[in-house]
Amino acid sequence: MHPCFVDNDIFIVVVSALNRSCSAITLLRKRKEKVTRHPTITTESGRYFLTDRIREEVDFWATRQSEGIRPPPVQKPVPQNSKIIPLPDRATWSIPPCDLQTAIANRESHRRFTAEPLSLDELAFLLWATQGVRKELHEAAVLRTVPSAGCRHPFETYLVVLRVGGLAEGIYRYLPLAHSLVFERTVESLPTHLTAAARGQSFAGQAAVTFIWTAIPERTEWRYAEASYKVIALDAGHVCQNLYLACEAISAGTCAIAAYEQTLVDNLLGVNGNEEFSIYMAPVGKVAK
Ligand SMILES: Cc1cc2nc3c(=O)[nH]c(=O)nc-3n(C[C@H](O)[C@H](O)[C@H](O)COP(=O)(O)O)c2cc1C
């Protein structure tokens, strides 16, 4: 039927729907062009990354470990005169027992948090669950509460603290060897900066604390050279899953974030984006029952 015979309101609805789908198609075309023009990553190279073919090609006799070079430190050094905050440990914290089956069954992504702060006990528990040290083997390796390819543990954990009992708002870093925090810096309008760094995902700025993991690839490269990158990404998944499960024990919730502004997050943490860069983040807060 010709549009002039259709009721005017219906006509407007149909035309605006058509316009919306045309703009969506244009957007999709633009997005597709952007992807296919990418200078280095193609579908082929991306899929190759997900396979383990690299292991057939890397010369493991030529890695830094095989050359007898000392391993990088398992934990990023702490600048002199830093403010260190010791954390409660398993013997002293008060965390209610939590049935593992229940935690696994209830785990879900949470993007709405209450205004209730986390206690220092709860934060200490989440840090232990995600990167806590089980055993120090030697200077090159510590066993933790999560697995890691070759026991290389390439991550540092930064915290953007907004509401944690006993801690001032600011950026902190976890020191797994001493189960402590080091205070990194204060940032004006921190929730606003955090939300922008999370590509406008506003639940980050509303969380009590946001975990941001950086990778120091050299730790894994020392043993695996170019075969490091896939396993670093796999390692990150284990860390975040433990955070999800641990949150279940303390009436808290989290949501993994992989969509973030690389430069904004790296600048917020004060890392250089090359030897160390952010790889994953997860805002945490109390959730309504
Ligand atoms: C690697 C990864 C990246 C994710 N990135 C985001 C993100 O940037 N923003 C977001 O809101 N959710 C993100 N999520 C959460 C997923 O959307 C969520 O896990 C999925 O919808 C399934 O819901 P569930 O976790 O409640 O089972 C991410 C999850 C994973 C595992």
The ligand as an SDF file (V2000), in Angstrom:
LIG
                    3D

 31 33  0  0  0  0  0  0  0  0999 V2000
   35.7930  -12.1780   29.4580 C   0  0  0  0  0  0  0  0  0  0  0  0
   34.5340  -11.4970   29.9150 C   0  0  0  0  0  0  0  0  0  0  0  0
   34.3390  -10.1660   29.6370 C   0  0  0  0  0  0  0  0  0  0  0  0
   33.1890   -9.5040   30.0740 C   0  0  0  0  0  0  0  0  0  0  0  0
   33.0710   -8.1550   29.8730 N   0  0  0  0  0  0  0  0  0  0  0  0
   31.9690   -7.5220   30.3200 C   0  0  0  0  0  0  0  0  0  0  0  0
   31.8620   -6.1180   30.2000 C   0  0  0  0  0  0  0  0  0  0  0  0
   32.7500   -5.4180   29.7160 O   0  0  0  0  0  0  0  0  0  0  0  0
   30.7140   -5.5360   30.6580 N   0  0  0  0  0  0  0  0  0  0  0  0
   29.7070   -6.2570   31.2440 C   0  0  0  0  0  0  0  0  0  0  0  0
   28.7040   -5.6620   31.6500 O   0  0  0  0  0  0  0  0  0  0  0  0
   29.8030   -7.6020   31.3800 N   0  0  0  0  0  0  0  0  0  0  0  0
   30.8990   -8.2420   30.9480 C   0  0  0  0  0  0  0  0  0  0  0  0
   31.0250   -9.5890   31.1480 N   0  0  0  0  0  0  0  0  0  0  0  0
   29.9560  -10.3460   31.8470 C   0  0  0  0  0  0  0  0  0  0  0  0
   29.1100  -11.1710   30.8690 C   0  0  0  0  0  0  0  0  0  0  0  0
   28.2800  -10.2890   30.1560 O   0  0  0  0  0  0  0  0  0  0  0  0
   28.3150  -12.2150   31.6600 C   0  0  0  0  0  0  0  0  0  0  0  0
   29.2070  -13.1340   32.2350 O   0  0  0  0  0  0  0  0  0  0  0  0
   27.3410  -12.9480   30.7440 C   0  0  0  0  0  0  0  0  0  0  0  0
   26.3300  -12.1010   30.2860 O   0  0  0  0  0  0  0  0  0  0  0  0
   26.6830  -14.1380   31.4410 C   0  0  0  0  0  0  0  0  0  0  0  0
   26.0240  -13.7150   32.6320 O   0  0  0  0  0  0  0  0  0  0  0  0
   26.3920  -14.3750   34.0550 P   0  0  0  0  0  0  0  0  0  0  0  0
   27.8330  -14.0260   34.3680 O   0  0  0  0  0  0  0  0  0  0  0  0
   25.4580  -13.7220   35.0260 O   0  0  0  0  0  0  0  0  0  0  0  0
   26.2070  -15.8460   33.9460 O   0  0  0  0  0  0  0  0  0  0  0  0
   32.1790  -10.2340   30.7470 C   0  0  0  0  0  0  0  0  0  0  0  0
   32.3770  -11.5990   31.0150 C   0  0  0  0  0  0  0  0  0  0  0  0
   33.5510  -12.2140   30.6270 C   0  0  0  0  0  0  0  0  0  0  0  0
   33.7860  -13.6660   31.0030 C   0  0  0  0  0  0  0  0  0  0  0  0
  1  2  1  0
  2  3  1  0
  2 30  2  0
  3  4  2  0
  4  5  1  0
  4 28  1  0
  5  6  2  0
  6  7  1  0
  6 13  1  0
  7  8  2  0
  7  9  1  0
  9 10  1  0
 10 11  2  0
 10 12  1  0
 12 13  2  0
 13 14  1  0
 14 15  1  0
 14 28  1  0
 15 16  1  0
 16 17  1  0
 16 18  1  0
 18 19  1  0
 18 20  1  0
 20 21  1  0
 20 22  1  0
 22 23  1  0
 23 24  1  0
 24 25  2  0
 24 26  1  0
 24 27  1  0
 28 29  2  0
 29 30  1  0
 30 31  1  0
M  END
$$$$
